Amino acid sequence: MPIVTVEGDDSAQAIPEGASQEEGESVVQSWQRVAVLKVAPDIEVYIGFIAGEHAQLLNTPIQRQDGQFGVRVGDGEVKFFVLPKDLKTRVELELVQVTNTNDDKFPQLPLY
């Protein structure tokens, strides 16, 4: 399983312990740092992450643009991984760059 590790953003707000799903999502939406990732081959994948002792996998395939997508990065180190929808294809995950939500280079990039 391919894994990419991205350093946290010291200026990002931490998700408060015991926060509800809605509260946590609100904090995530405030994060400005974005890791641009690329999947090869460009097939349907699920993305997951591990942050501290919390791990989560999105239950629907993600959208990509030319194999690329963005993920918000919070206050701590995070590990991103992908699983192919068919659970058979060998996939690679690459960190293209770390940027922010205002980067004009990626105006149509799907963001998670």
C-alpha positions in Angstrom: 0.0 0.0 0.0 1.6 3.3 -1.1 1.9 5.9 1.7 3.0 9.6 1.5 3.9 11.5 4.7 3.3 15.3 4.9 4.5 17.6 7.7 1.9 19.5 9.6 1.2 23.2 9.4 2.1 25.0 12.7 -0.4 27.7 12.0 -3.4 25.4 11.4 -6.0 25.0 14.1 -6.1 21.7 15.9 -9.3 19.6 16.0 -10.5 19.9 19.6 -10.5 16.6 21.5 -14.1 15.3 21.6 -15.2 17.4 18.7 -18.3 16.2 16.8 -18.0 15.2 13.2 -19.5 18.5 12.2 -17.1 20.5 14.4 -14.1 18.5 13.1 -15.1 19.1 9.4 -15.4 22.8 10.1 -11.9 22.9 11.4 -10.6 20.9 8.4 -12.2 23.4 6.1 -10.2 26.2 7.7 -6.9 24.5 6.9 -5.0 26.3 4.1 -2.1 23.9 3.5 -2.7 21.5 0.7 -0.7 18.4 -0.4 -1.1 17.8 -4.1 -0.9 14.0 -4.6 -0.9 12.0 -7.8 -2.1 8.4 -8.3 -0.7 6.2 -11.1 -2.2 4.5 -12.9 -5.1 7.0 -13.0 -7.8 4.5 -11.8 -10.5 4.8 -9.2 -9.1 4.8 -5.7 -10.2 5.4 -2.1 -8.1 7.7 0.0 -7.3 7.3 3.6 -5.1 9.0 6.2 -3.5 8.4 9.5 -3.0 11.4 11.8 -1.6 10.5 15.3 -3.7 7.6 16.5 -6.7 8.4 14.2 -7.1 6.6 10.9 -9.9 7.1 8.4 -10.8 5.8 4.9 -13.2 7.7 2.6 -15.9 5.3 1.5 -16.3 6.6 -2.0 -13.8 6.8 -4.8 -12.1 10.2 -5.1 -12.2 12.5 -8.1 -8.9 13.4 -9.8 -7.6 15.7 -12.5 -4.9 14.1 -14.6 -4.4 11.6 -11.7 -4.0 14.5 -9.2 -6.0 15.6 -6.2 -5.4 17.8 -3.2 -5.8 17.0 0.5 -5.9 19.5 3.3 -3.1 19.3 5.9 -3.7 20.3 9.5 -1.5 21.0 12.5 0.3 17.6 12.7 2.1 15.1 10.5 -0.3 13.1 8.4 0.2 9.9 6.3 -2.0 9.6 3.2 -2.6 6.3 1.4 -4.8 5.0 -1.4 -6.5 1.7 -2.1 -7.6 0.8 -5.6 -11.3 0.3 -6.0 -10.7 -3.2 -7.5 -8.4 -4.1 -4.6 -6.1 -5.7 -7.2 -4.3 -3.1 -9.2 -0.9 -2.0 -7.9 -1.0 1.8 -7.5 1.6 4.4 -6.8 1.1 7.6 -4.8 3.3 10.6 -5.3 3.6 13.9 -3.5 3.7 16.5 -6.3 4.0 19.5 -4.0 2.8 21.1 -0.9 1.0 24.4 -1.5 -2.1 26.3 -0.3 -5.7 26.6 -1.1 -5.1 29.9 -3.0 -2.5 28.5 -5.5 -3.6 29.5 -9.0 -1.6 26.6 -10.5 -4.3 24.2 -9.4 -7.6 26.0 -9.9 -9.7 22.9 -10.8 -7.9 20.4 -8.5 -10.4 18.2 -6.6 -9.8 19.0 -2.9 -10.4 16.7 0.1 
